[in-house]
Every structure is written in C-alpha cells, then in structure tokens.
Amino acid sequence: MSTVLASRPNSKSPISTLEQKSNARAAKTERDRLIELMKSMYQAEHQVEFLHLQAEADTLLQELRTRTSQQQIADRS
C-alpha cells in the first residue's frame, strides 16, 4: 500500500503576504487621513471660537472707549 502525502498549500504565500502588507498600508493611510481630518475639524472649531471671543473683546473695548469719552465730555461740562 502506497501512501500519498497531500501537500497543503502554504497559507502565507508571497502574494498573500504582499497583499496583506499593501492592505495594512492602505488602512494606515486611511486612518492617518481620518486623524488629520479630525484635527482640522477641531482646529476650525477652535478658530471659530477664537474669532467670536476676539469680536466680543473688540466690542467691549469699543464700548469702554465710548463710555470713557462720554465721561470725559461730561466732566468738562
């Protein structure tokens, strides 16, 4: 009786290994893009908040100057 050994194909052939590496690189690139997008969204939110605060500070400063000027005019009278 002769025994035939069935050879199992290597589960990690060079092609599948290359494909896995390529897929891993693509996933990392996609993940990096997503992270950069999220960072830019947060940066935009912070910029909007900063601009609102800056506008509010400018308004308050203008109001202070107006009141100071009005007070000086009232003191002269």
Secondary structure by P-SEA (a helix, b strand, c coil): cbbbbbcccccccaaaaaaaaaaaaaaaaaaaaaaaaaaaaaaaaaaaaaaaaaaaaaaaaaaaaaaaaaaaaaaac
